[in-house]
Each structure stands twice: as C-alpha cells, then as structure tokens.
Amino acid sequence: MDPNKLRYTQTHEWTSLEGDVVTVGITAFAVEQLKDIYQVELPRVGTRVTAGKDFGQVEAVKAVADLIAPVDGEIVAINEKLAPADPQAKPDIDLLTQDPYGAGWMVKIKIPPGGSLAHLLTAEEYQKQIESEAH
C-alpha cells in the first residue's frame, strides 16, 4: 500500500478503507522506535473493538506497545503470519520490518454503515507529527 494514501492515528497505526472494512497495521516509524519486536498479540476474529481503546500488543525487547483501535467495529480477519492461532507455529515478525504497509498488516475491522477514516491524520499530518517526535 502507498503510505501517502493511508490515514494514521496519533499512536502510529495506519489504516486503509476498502468498502466497509478497515485494514490496520503499525507504521514504519513505530517499528523503528520499538526495534527488536518478538511478539504480536491480536484479538480473535469476532471481537468488537472501540476507537481509542487497545485491541492488542506489540512486544519488543525494551518495550510493550498497545495497539489502539482507530475505529469502532468487529474484527473480521487477523494476520495469522504475525500471530498464528497454532501456539506451535512460529510468527513471521520480519513482515513488520520488511513490509509494514503490506504483508505486515495486523487486523481487518468491519465498520458500521457510514463509518469513515476522516477523523484520522492524513499522511502529511502524520509526517509532521513524527518529525516533531523525533526531536
């Protein structure tokens, strides 16, 4: 996905709306800040999420970061490559560093009719935010 066409949260999640389904991931900036990520915890399909509330976690060697829902809705898919349902399966955490805006997506959320991403930051607004945080 083209990062310039996405919408962003102030907590470093990116979003893309297709129909009534929002794909959510974390930004390259977030991945860079967390550094050595070793685990992603995601909710089960069918879980209802509320905008502004946490829905999972990214665990790194030096920090644990909550994943914050950008919209209200229901989880309709999770990226099983990042958080396999089988506890014996090894997660492919490298997807976050190699392709955070594509194969590194985390969840898909079905939003209610009339839902939108208009309340989220544009790519330009997000870029200004991370520039101010980097100083």
HELIX and SHEET records of a PDB file:
HELIX    1   1 PRO A    3  LYS A    5  5                                   3    
HELIX    2   2 ALA A   28  LEU A   34  1                                   7    
HELIX    3   3 ASP A   94  GLN A   98  1                                   5    
HELIX    4   4 ALA A  123  GLU A  133  1                                  11    
SHEET    1   A 6 ARG A   7  TYR A   8  0                                        
SHEET    2   A 6 GLU A  13  GLU A  18 -1                                        
SHEET    3   A 6 VAL A  21  ILE A  26 -1                                        
SHEET    4   A 6 VAL A 107  LYS A 110 -1                                        
SHEET    5   A 6 GLY A  73  ILE A  78 -1                                        
SHEET    6   A 6 ARG A  48  VAL A  49 -1                                        
SHEET    1   B 3 ILE A  37  GLU A  41  0                                        
SHEET    2   B 3 ASP A  54  ALA A  60 -1                                        
SHEET    3   B 3 VAL A  64  ILE A  68 -1                                        
END                                                                             
